[in-house]
Amino acid sequence: MKKIISTVIFIIILFIITTIIIAYFISNNGTFLTNFKFKKVTNTGLNFYVYFEKVPAAKNYDILVYDSENIIIYKDDITTNNTTIKFNKLNFNETYKIVVIANDKKGNKKSIKEPYTFLWNELGFSDNNLVVMDNNNDYIVELVGDYKDKDYKLNINKNNYLLKTIDINKDNYIIKNSEFKDEPCFYTLEIVDNSMVLSTLSIYNLTSPISDIKINNPNNGDMINYDDVALSFTGGDNASNYLLELYSNNKLIRRKEIKDKSVILSNNLFEKAASYKVKITASYYDYVDYSKTAEVNFTINAKETLKPVYTNYNTEFINSGTKIKLLSPDKNATIYYTTDGSEPTELSNIYKDEIEINKNTVIKAIAKEDKKNDSIISTFNFKIGSKNNYKVYLSASNQYNNLGISEVGYTSEKKEMNDLTDRIEKKLNEFGVKTYRNEFGDINRWTADSTYLGVDLHLAIHSNASEEHSAYGIETWVHNETYKTYSLAQNIQNNLFNIYYNKDDELANRGVKYANGSLAEVNPAYTPCGILIEVAHHDYKDDAKWIMENKDAIANNIAETILKYFQIK
């Protein structure tokens, strides 16, 4: 009898639990991001039609296309489960990958189960084609790819006018020297399939192939805060190299070839209240006459500008009853804040004690100090909630040829930072954080992977070095002062500096710096949640010694800061 009663009770309990679970999923129908996959991908020339399974909980979808080096070449935000991708150019014999990421209202992400990959093997122009024509010789156009049994055409345009259309039945064509000799002009060649342009090539005679350069940051006449200066420019297309020159009072103080269209100029190059000129020159190999230049003048502010206010917890998911702090990197600054959505002023609340968050709350805060410029206004949109399954992408340095002080045991940056990252990963895993590593490829692959995986944090771990081997200390990088990870970066920087061997030296606390697009691993175009930390200097003996003797402490400090910030217990 007792056995029967026990069985009945068990069945009843099981029925109740099952009913609750079913009711829960029914009531939350459509609120969870589910797995999904492509249903159909077709193309007509450079136009690709993409159709994938709909995710009921998705607010929108990100469409990303990566090239063979995992650089994002196309990005779009759509609300439907189908779209047409229109490429301007695809390279012959190169593999591409299409990825779809579903986003819900809470900021959660779910990547499509399998990316769609394709090899572009349509007819194209060879990379051997120079963009500069020899005024005294014929120009030979080289093609690559299969043209047999196809109805491909070659359009030859001169100065935007169509000269002729040729059937493609061989892998090279000649533009006679007599057609362009002694004439400044440009040609645009197009490979066409049924009126669809598959590939284009522009070539130039007696005129520059390089597009005009525009320096976007800083702007001409800008008054800039005394800090590292993020320089960026556009244009200069077709250039083989870029030269940066920095002048003070018409005196050249810095000259350097650069590879990218963005670069950081160290604040060591500047003085407060001083004026500077920066000049960018784009050149095409030895064709000096074809170079293009741009320059801007700017002045460094005489007054220091305060850093933005930050907080000690993640705002997206915060437990009810959490007491948050408002903090300033500037020790003597006064923080003013509001909780009603209004802009903070000197008449607003002065921050003194922790603020308890019991409901969704928007806090706006500003830092002020006499004889200094106010910080920008920081906005913290705290949302009550919790999250499981946090994901962190750990990107240890792969710079094997950056050697440290060998007498203290420091080998290469790659080896020692991977060893340090192993320890960070172990600590995070102990608390259930899912971690990923940058084991293969390069920086473009890593940022592509972390975006594809939808991680909560992309953390790059490096050690630093200087040209004179005399710099020391810790610094942390984010995109800019409004970037999503700014607060976490400040927490990592401060907490790590608190265990630094020489924390009484203010110069050693190099602070949180802004890359403004110059570092891919903190660039929102490549990863929305990046931080790059420089764990002291491996070419400065005391720093290298500190790293080698304190790897567990450093790793635990970084991991514990991340765990606390996201309230992971």
DRENLUM-625195 format. One record per residue (C-alpha): residue in one letter; residue number from 1; x, y, z. Coordinates in steps of 0.5 Angstrom, whole numbers, padded with zeros to 4 digits. Each point is the difference from the previous one (the first is absolute). Last residue first. Layout:
<pts>
r,k,px,py,pz
A,NUM,X,Y,Z
...
</pts>
This chain:
<pts>
r,k,px,py,pz
K,569,0059,0068,-0017
I,568,-0001,0004,-0007
Q,567,-0002,0007,0002
F,566,0003,0003,-0007
Y,565,0005,0005,0003
K,564,0001,-0005,0005
L,563,0002,-0006,-0004
I,562,0004,0005,-0005
T,561,0004,0003,0006
E,560,0001,-0007,0003
A,559,0003,-0002,-0007
I,558,0005,0006,-0001
N,557,0002,-0001,0008
N,556,0001,-0008,-0001
A,555,0004,0001,-0006
I,554,0005,0005,0003
A,553,0001,-0004,0007
D,552,0001,-0006,-0004
K,551,0005,0003,-0005
N,550,0004,0004,0006
E,549,0007,-0002,0000
M,548,0001,0000,-0008
I,547,-0004,0006,-0001
W,546,0003,0004,0006
K,545,0007,-0002,-0003
A,544,-0002,0003,-0007
D,543,-0002,0006,0004
D,542,0006,0001,0003
K,541,0004,-0001,-0006
Y,540,-0003,0004,-0005
D,539,-0001,-0003,-0007
H,538,-0006,-0004,0003
H,537,-0004,0006,0001
A,536,-0006,-0001,0005
V,535,-0006,-0004,-0002
E,534,-0003,0004,-0006
I,533,-0007,-0001,0000
L,532,-0005,0000,-0006
I,531,-0007,0000,0001
G,530,-0005,-0001,-0005
C,529,-0008,-0001,0000
P,528,-0003,0002,-0007
T,527,0005,-0004,-0004
Y,526,0002,0002,-0007
A,525,-0003,0007,-0002
P,524,0000,0001,0008
N,523,0008,0000,0000
V,522,0003,-0002,0006
E,521,0003,-0006,-0003
A,520,0001,0003,-0006
L,519,0005,0006,0003
S,518,0000,0006,-0004
G,517,-0007,0002,0001
N,516,-0001,0005,0005
A,515,0006,-0003,0004
Y,514,-0002,0003,0006
K,513,0004,-0001,0007
V,512,-0001,-0002,0007
G,511,0005,0001,0005
R,510,0008,0001,-0001
N,509,0000,-0002,0008
A,508,0008,0000,0000
L,507,0000,0007,-0001
E,506,-0003,0001,0007
D,505,0006,-0004,0004
D,504,-0003,-0002,0006
K,503,-0003,-0007,-0003
N,502,0007,-0002,-0001
Y,501,-0001,-0008,0001
Y,500,-0007,0000,-0004
I,499,-0005,-0003,0004
N,498,-0005,0006,0000
F,497,0002,0001,-0007
L,496,-0004,-0006,-0002
N,495,-0006,0003,0004
N,494,0000,0006,-0003
Q,493,0002,-0002,-0007
I,492,-0006,-0005,0000
N,491,-0005,0004,0003
Q,490,0002,0006,-0005
A,489,-0001,-0006,-0006
L,488,-0007,-0002,0003
S,487,-0002,0007,0000
Y,486,0002,0002,-0007
T,485,-0003,-0007,-0003
K,484,-0006,0003,-0004
Y,483,0004,0005,-0003
T,482,-0001,0007,0002
E,481,0007,0002,0002
N,480,0003,-0003,-0006
H,479,0002,-0006,-0004
V,478,0003,-0003,0007
W,477,0007,-0001,0002
T,476,0003,-0002,0007
E,475,0007,0002,0002
I,474,0005,-0002,0005
G,473,0007,0002,0002
Y,472,0006,0001,-0003
A,471,0004,0004,-0005
S,470,0008,0000,-0001
H,469,0001,-0005,-0005
E,468,0001,0006,-0005
E,467,-0005,-0002,-0005
S,466,-0005,-0003,0005
A,465,-0003,-0006,0002
N,464,-0006,-0003,0002
S,463,-0003,-0007,0002
H,462,-0007,-0002,-0003
I,461,-0006,-0003,0002
A,460,-0006,0001,-0005
L,459,-0007,-0001,0004
H,458,-0006,0000,-0005
L,457,-0006,0000,0005
D,456,-0008,-0002,0000
V,455,0002,-0005,-0006
G,454,-0005,-0001,-0006
L,453,0004,-0006,-0003
Y,452,0000,0004,-0007
T,451,0003,0006,0003
S,450,0005,-0004,0004
D,449,0002,-0004,-0006
A,448,0000,0006,-0005
T,447,0005,0004,0005
W,446,0004,-0006,0001
R,445,0001,-0001,-0008
N,444,0001,0007,-0001
I,443,0006,0000,0005
D,442,0003,-0006,-0003
G,441,-0001,-0007,-0001
F,440,0000,-0006,0006
E,439,0000,-0001,0007
N,438,-0004,0007,0002
R,437,-0004,-0003,0006
Y,436,-0007,-0001,0002
T,435,-0003,0000,0007
K,434,-0007,-0002,0003
V,433,0000,0003,0007
G,432,-0002,-0006,0005
F,431,0003,0003,0006
E,430,0006,-0005,0000
N,429,0000,0002,-0008
L,428,0002,0007,0002
K,427,0006,-0002,0004
K,426,0003,-0005,-0005
E,425,-0001,0005,-0005
I,424,0004,0006,0003
R,423,0005,-0006,0002
D,422,0001,-0002,-0007
T,421,0000,0008,-0002
L,420,0007,0001,0004
D,419,0003,-0006,-0004
N,418,-0003,0003,-0006
M,417,0003,0006,0002
E,416,0007,-0003,0001
K,415,0001,-0004,-0006
K,414,-0003,0006,-0005
E,413,0004,0005,0004
S,412,0007,-0004,-0001
T,411,0004,-0002,0005
Y,410,0000,0003,0007
G,409,0004,-0004,0005
V,408,0003,0006,0004
E,407,0007,0000,-0004
S,406,-0004,-0001,-0006
I,405,-0003,0007,0000
G,404,-0005,0000,-0006
L,403,-0001,-0002,-0007
N,402,-0005,0002,-0005
N,401,0001,-0005,-0005
Y,400,-0005,-0005,0002
Q,399,-0006,0006,-0001
N,398,-0006,-0005,0001
S,397,-0003,0004,0006
A,396,-0006,-0003,0003
S,395,-0007,0001,-0002
L,394,-0005,-0003,0005
Y,393,-0007,0000,-0002
V,392,-0005,0000,0006
K,391,-0007,-0003,0000
Y,390,-0005,0001,0006
N,389,-0004,-0006,0000
N,388,-0006,0002,0005
K,387,-0003,0007,0000
S,386,-0003,0004,0005
G,385,-0005,0006,0000
I,384,-0001,0007,0003
K,383,0002,0005,-0006
F,382,0005,0006,0002
N,381,0000,0005,-0006
F,380,0007,0004,0002
T,379,0001,0006,-0004
S,378,0006,0004,0001
I,377,0001,0007,-0001
I,376,0006,0003,-0003
S,375,0005,0002,0005
D,374,0001,0007,0002
N,373,0006,0004,-0002
K,372,0005,0002,0005
K,371,0002,0006,0005
D,370,-0005,-0003,0005
E,369,-0003,-0007,0000
K,368,-0006,-0003,-0003
A,367,-0002,-0007,-0002
I,366,-0007,-0001,-0003
A,365,-0005,-0006,0001
K,364,-0007,-0002,-0003
I,363,-0003,-0006,0003
V,362,-0006,-0004,-0003
T,361,-0003,-0005,0004
N,360,-0004,-0006,-0001
K,359,-0002,-0002,0007
N,358,0003,-0002,0007
I,357,0007,0004,-0001
E,356,0003,0002,0006
I,355,0005,0006,0000
E,354,0007,0000,0003
D,353,0001,0006,0004
K,352,0003,0007,-0001
Y,351,-0002,0002,-0007
I,350,-0003,0008,0000
N,349,-0007,0000,-0003
S,348,-0001,0005,-0005
L,347,0001,0008,0001
E,346,0007,0000,-0003
T,345,-0003,-0004,-0006
P,344,-0003,-0006,-0002
E,343,-0004,-0001,-0007
S,342,-0007,-0002,0002
G,341,-0002,-0008,-0001
D,340,-0003,0000,0007
T,339,0006,-0003,0004
T,338,0005,0005,0000
Y,337,0007,0001,0001
Y,336,0006,0004,0002
I,335,0007,-0002,0002
T,334,0005,0004,0003
A,333,0007,-0001,-0003
N,332,0006,0000,0005
K,331,0002,-0007,-0002
D,330,-0001,0000,-0008
P,329,-0001,-0007,-0002
S,328,-0008,0001,0002
L,327,-0004,-0005,0004
L,326,-0008,-0001,0001
K,325,-0001,-0006,0004
I,324,-0006,-0005,0000
K,323,-0004,-0003,0005
T,322,-0003,-0006,-0002
G,321,-0007,-0001,0002
S,320,-0003,-0003,-0006
N,319,0005,-0004,-0004
I,318,0003,0004,-0006
F,317,0000,-0003,-0007
E,316,0002,0006,-0005
T,315,0003,0005,0004
N,314,0006,-0004,0002
Y,313,0003,0002,0007
N,312,0005,0004,0003
T,311,-0002,0007,-0004
Y,310,0004,0005,-0004
V,309,0000,0008,0000
P,308,0004,0003,-0006
K,307,0007,0002,0000
L,306,0001,0007,0002
T,305,0003,0005,-0005
E,304,0007,0004,0001
K,303,0000,0007,-0002
A,302,0005,0003,-0004
N,301,-0003,-0004,-0006
I,300,0005,-0003,-0005
T,299,-0001,0004,-0007
F,298,-0002,-0003,-0007
N,297,0003,0001,-0007
V,296,-0003,-0005,-0006
E,295,0004,-0002,-0006
A,294,-0002,-0004,-0006
T,293,0005,-0003,-0005
K,292,-0001,-0004,-0007
S,291,0006,-0003,-0004
Y,290,0000,-0001,-0007
D,289,0007,0004,-0002
V,288,0003,-0005,0005
Y,287,-0001,-0006,-0004
D,286,0005,-0004,0003
Y,285,-0006,-0005,0003
Y,284,-0006,0004,0001
S,283,0000,0005,0005
A,282,-0005,0003,0005
T,281,0003,0005,0005
I,280,-0003,0002,0006
K,279,0002,0007,0004
V,278,-0001,0002,0007
K,277,0000,0007,0003
Y,276,0001,0002,0007
S,275,-0001,0005,0005
A,274,0002,0001,0007
A,273,-0005,0001,0006
K,272,0002,-0006,0004
E,271,0006,-0004,-0003
F,270,0000,-0006,-0005
L,269,0004,-0006,-0003
N,268,0000,-0003,0007
N,267,-0008,0000,-0001
S,266,0001,-0006,-0005
L,265,-0002,0000,-0007
I,264,-0005,-0005,-0001
V,263,-0001,-0003,-0007
S,262,-0006,0000,-0005
K,261,0000,-0001,-0008
D,260,0005,-0006,0001
K,259,0007,-0002,-0002
I,258,0004,0006,0002
E,257,0007,0003,-0002
K,256,0003,0004,0006
R,255,0002,0007,0000
R,254,0000,0004,0007
I,253,0002,0007,0003
L,252,0001,0004,-0007
K,251,0000,0007,0002
N,250,-0005,0005,-0003
N,249,-0002,0002,0007
S,248,-0001,-0007,0002
Y,247,-0001,-0005,-0006
L,246,-0002,-0007,0000
E,245,0001,-0004,-0007
L,244,-0004,-0007,-0002
L,243,0002,-0003,-0006
Y,242,-0005,-0005,-0003
N,241,0002,-0006,-0005
S,240,-0002,-0004,-0006
A,239,-0006,0005,-0002
N,238,-0006,-0002,-0004
D,237,-0005,0003,0004
G,236,0003,0006,0004
G,235,-0007,0002,0003
T,234,-0001,0000,0007
F,233,0003,0002,0006
S,232,0001,-0001,0008
L,231,0005,0003,0005
A,230,-0002,-0002,0007
V,229,0004,0005,0005
D,228,0003,-0003,0007
D,227,-0002,0005,0005
Y,226,0000,0007,0001
N,225,-0007,0002,-0002
I,224,-0001,0003,-0007
M,223,-0002,0006,-0003
D,222,-0001,-0001,-0007
G,221,0002,0005,-0006
N,220,0000,-0005,-0005
N,219,-0004,-0006,0002
P,218,0004,-0006,0004
N,217,-0003,-0004,-0002
N,216,-0003,-0001,-0007
I,215,0006,0001,-0004
K,214,-0002,0000,-0008
I,213,0004,-0002,-0005
D,212,-0001,0000,-0008
S,211,0000,-0006,-0004
I,210,0006,-0003,-0002
P,209,0001,-0002,-0007
S,208,0003,0007,-0002
T,207,0000,0002,-0007
L,206,0005,-0001,-0006
N,205,-0004,-0007,-0002
Y,204,-0005,-0003,0005
I,203,-0003,-0007,0001
S,202,-0006,-0002,0003
L,201,-0002,-0007,0001
T,200,-0007,-0003,0001
S,199,-0003,-0007,0001
L,198,-0007,-0004,-0001
V,197,-0004,0006,-0003
M,196,-0007,-0004,-0002
S,195,-0002,0002,-0007
N,194,-0001,-0007,-0002
D,193,0007,-0001,0003
V,192,0005,0006,0000
I,191,0007,0001,0001
E,190,0001,0007,0001
L,189,0006,0004,-0001
T,188,0001,0008,0002
Y,187,0005,0004,-0004
F,186,0003,0006,0003
C,185,0003,0006,-0004
P,184,0005,0005,-0001
E,183,0002,0000,-0007
D,182,0007,-0001,-0002
K,181,-0001,-0007,-0003
F,180,-0007,-0002,0001
E,179,-0003,-0004,-0006
S,178,0007,0000,-0004
N,177,0003,-0004,0006
K,176,-0005,-0006,-0002
I,175,-0004,-0003,0005
I,174,0001,-0008,0000
Y,173,-0004,-0005,0002
N,172,0002,-0006,0004
D,171,-0003,-0007,0002
K,170,-0004,-0002,-0006
N,169,-0007,0000,-0003
I,168,-0003,0006,0003
D,167,-0005,0003,-0004
I,166,0002,0007,-0001
T,165,-0004,0007,0002
K,164,0002,0006,-0003
L,163,0002,0007,0002
L,162,-0005,0001,0006
Y,161,0001,0007,0003
N,160,0001,0001,0007
N,159,0007,0003,-0001
K,158,0002,-0006,-0005
N,157,-0005,-0006,0001
I,156,0002,-0007,-0003
N,155,-0005,-0005,0002
L,154,0002,-0007,-0001
K,153,-0005,-0005,-0001
Y,152,-0002,-0007,0003
D,151,-0004,-0005,-0004
K,150,0003,-0006,0003
D,149,0002,-0007,-0003
K,148,0007,0002,0001
Y,147,0001,0006,0005
D,146,0003,-0004,0006
G,145,0004,0004,0005
V,144,0006,0006,-0001
L,143,0000,0006,-0004
E,142,0006,0004,-0002
V,141,0000,0007,-0003
I,140,0006,0001,-0004
Y,139,0001,0008,-0001
D,138,0004,0002,-0006
N,137,0006,0004,0001
N,136,0003,0008,0001
N,135,-0005,0002,0005
D,134,0001,-0006,0004
M,133,-0007,-0001,0004
V,132,-0001,0001,0007
V,131,-0005,-0005,0003
L,130,0005,-0006,0000
N,129,-0003,-0007,-0002
N,128,0003,-0005,0003
D,127,-0006,-0001,0005
S,126,-0003,-0004,-0006
F,125,-0007,0003,-0002
G,124,-0006,-0005,0001
L,123,-0004,-0006,-0003
E,122,-0005,-0003,0005
N,121,0004,-0004,0005
W,120,-0003,0002,0007
L,119,0000,-0005,0004
F,118,-0006,-0001,0005
T,117,-0001,0000,0007
Y,116,-0007,0000,0004
P,115,0001,0000,0008
E,114,-0003,-0006,0004
K,113,-0004,0001,0006
I,112,-0002,0007,-0001
S,111,0003,0004,0006
K,110,-0005,0002,0006
K,109,0001,0006,0003
N,108,-0003,0003,0007
G,107,-0001,0008,0000
K,106,-0007,-0001,0004
K,105,-0004,0002,-0006
D,104,0003,-0006,-0004
N,103,0005,0000,-0005
A,102,0001,-0006,-0005
I,101,0007,0000,-0004
V,100,0001,-0002,-0007
V,99,0007,-0002,-0003
I,98,0002,0000,-0007
K,97,0007,-0003,-0002
Y,96,0004,0001,-0005
T,95,0006,-0004,-0004
E,94,0004,0004,-0005
N,93,0002,-0003,-0007
F,92,-0002,0007,-0003
N,91,-0001,0005,0004
L,90,-0007,0003,0001
K,89,-0002,0007,-0001
N,88,-0006,0005,0001
F,87,-0004,-0005,0003
K,86,-0008,0000,0001
I,85,-0003,-0004,0005
T,84,-0007,-0002,-0001
T,83,-0004,-0001,0007
N,82,-0004,-0005,0003
N,81,-0002,-0002,0007
T,80,-0003,0007,0001
T,79,0002,0006,0005
I,78,0007,0002,-0003
D,77,0006,0002,0002
D,76,0006,0000,-0005
K,75,0007,-0001,0000
Y,74,0005,-0002,-0006
I,73,0008,0000,-0001
I,72,0001,-0003,0007
I,71,0007,-0002,0001
N,70,0001,-0008,0001
E,69,0006,0000,-0005
S,68,-0004,-0004,-0005
D,67,-0005,0005,0000
Y,66,-0006,0001,0005
V,65,-0007,0002,-0001
L,64,-0004,0002,0006
I,63,-0008,0000,0000
D,62,-0003,0003,0007
Y,61,-0007,-0002,0001
N,60,-0005,0003,0004
K,59,-0005,0000,0006
A,58,0001,-0008,0000
A,57,-0005,-0004,0005
P,56,-0003,-0004,-0006
V,55,0006,-0002,-0004
K,54,-0002,0000,-0007
E,53,0004,-0005,-0004
F,52,0005,0003,-0006
Y,51,-0001,0003,-0007
V,50,0006,0003,-0003
Y,49,0000,0003,-0007
F,48,0007,0002,-0003
N,47,0001,0005,-0005
L,46,0007,0000,-0003
G,45,-0001,-0004,-0006
T,44,-0007,-0003,0002
N,43,0000,-0004,0006
T,42,-0003,-0005,0004
V,41,-0001,-0002,0008
K,40,-0005,-0004,0002
K,39,-0003,-0002,0007
F,38,0006,0002,0005
K,37,0000,-0002,0007
F,36,-0004,0001,0007
N,35,0001,-0002,0007
T,34,-0004,0004,0005
L,33,0000,0007,0003
F,32,-0005,-0001,0006
T,31,-0006,0005,0000
G,30,-0005,-0003,-0005
N,29,-0004,-0004,0005
N,28,0002,0002,0007
S,27,-0007,-0002,0002
I,26,0000,-0006,-0003
F,25,0007,-0002,0002
Y,24,-0002,0002,0008
A,23,-0007,-0004,-0001
I,22,0004,-0006,-0003
I,21,0005,0000,0006
I,20,-0006,0001,0005
T,19,-0004,-0006,-0003
T,18,0006,-0004,0001
I,17,0001,0002,0007
I,16,-0007,-0002,0002
F,15,0000,-0006,-0004
L,14,0006,-0003,0003
I,13,-0003,0002,0007
I,12,-0006,-0004,-0001
I,11,0004,-0006,-0003
F,10,0004,0000,0006
I,9,-0006,0001,0005
V,8,-0003,-0006,-0004
T,7,0006,-0004,0001
S,6,0001,0001,0007
I,5,-0007,-0002,0001
I,4,0001,-0006,-0004
K,3,0006,-0002,0004
K,2,-0003,0002,0007
M,1,-0006,-0005,-0002
</pts>
